[in-house]
Amino acid sequence: MSLKIEPVNRFNWESCIKLSLSDEQLKFVPSNLYTIAQSKYENLDLYILYLDNTPIGMAAIGYFAKVYWISRIMIDLPYQNLGYGSSFLKLLLGIIQEDRKSYEVRTAIHPENIAAQKLFKNQGFELLGEMEDKELIFHKWIYR
């Protein structure tokens, strides 16, 4: 079984909206349909994660004020807790490293989203601070 990542486009976006989260997770992450709509009006690049030819995840990366932001990352409910989130994050960081516009990557995580905090900490992200809306900001330096 192999993982691959591709940009979301007119051929695969509908696969993204079929991916699901638990009810508990929905309070932390907007729907993929919302994220796709948001990407049309904000500076977000969307990526879909495939396990062989099966879509299992979606993510959004933005570039704002010389900093990359991983705005969203999700794995379809049946594929969670199998290490795919960690693999997806590594693939996203690889895309960011190839782009080379910035040395810093950030993400904002709801304080109660312990799973997301663990995911990013395991990839070397550190707590940077808190936003006005109480989300926690984690960041990682790359190209050091």
Residue pairs with C-beta under 8 A, 6 or more apart in sequence:
1 51
1 52
2 51
2 52
3 49
3 50
3 51
3 84
3 87
3 88
3 91
4 49
4 50
5 47
5 48
5 49
5 50
5 88
5 91
5 92
5 95
6 12
6 47
6 48
6 50
7 45
7 46
7 47
7 48
8 16
8 36
8 39
8 46
8 47
8 48
8 58
12 48
12 55
13 36
13 46
15 48
15 55
16 32
16 36
16 46
16 48
16 55
16 58
17 31
17 32
17 33
17 36
18 55
19 32
19 55
19 56
19 57
19 58
19 74
19 76
20 76
20 77
21 29
21 74
21 77
22 77
25 74
27 110
27 112
28 109
28 110
28 112
28 113
28 116
29 72
29 74
30 38
30 72
32 58
32 74
35 44
35 46
35 58
35 60
35 71
35 72
36 46
38 44
38 60
39 45
39 46
39 60
42 62
43 62
43 63
43 64
44 60
44 61
44 62
44 71
45 60
45 61
45 62
46 58
46 59
46 60
47 58
47 59
47 60
47 61
47 91
47 92
47 95
48 55
48 57
48 58
49 55
49 56
49 57
49 58
49 59
49 75
49 84
49 87
49 88
49 91
50 56
51 79
51 84
55 76
56 75
56 76
56 79
56 84
57 73
57 74
57 75
57 76
57 79
57 84
57 85
57 88
58 72
58 73
58 74
59 70
59 72
59 73
59 74
59 88
59 92
60 70
60 71
60 72
60 73
61 68
61 69
61 70
61 71
61 92
61 95
61 96
62 68
62 69
62 71
63 69
63 99
63 101
63 102
66 101
66 102
66 104
67 102
67 104
67 105
67 106
68 96
68 99
68 101
68 102
68 104
68 105
68 106
69 105
69 106
69 107
69 108
70 89
70 92
70 105
70 106
70 107
71 107
71 108
73 85
73 88
73 89
73 92
73 107
73 116
73 119
75 84
75 85
75 88
85 119
86 119
86 122
86 123
89 119
89 120
89 123
90 123
93 105
93 123
93 140
93 142
96 102
96 105
96 142
97 142
97 143
100 143
103 141
103 142
103 143
103 144
104 139
104 140
104 141
104 142
105 125
105 139
105 140
105 142
106 128
106 137
106 138
106 139
106 140
107 116
107 120
107 125
107 137
107 138
107 139
108 131
108 135
108 136
108 137
108 138
109 116
109 117
109 120
109 135
109 136
109 138
110 116
110 135
110 136
111 134
111 135
111 136
117 136
117 138
120 138
120 140
121 138
123 140
124 140
125 138
125 139
125 140
126 138
126 139
126 140
127 136
127 137
127 138
128 137
128 138
128 139
129 136
129 137
130 136
130 137
131 137
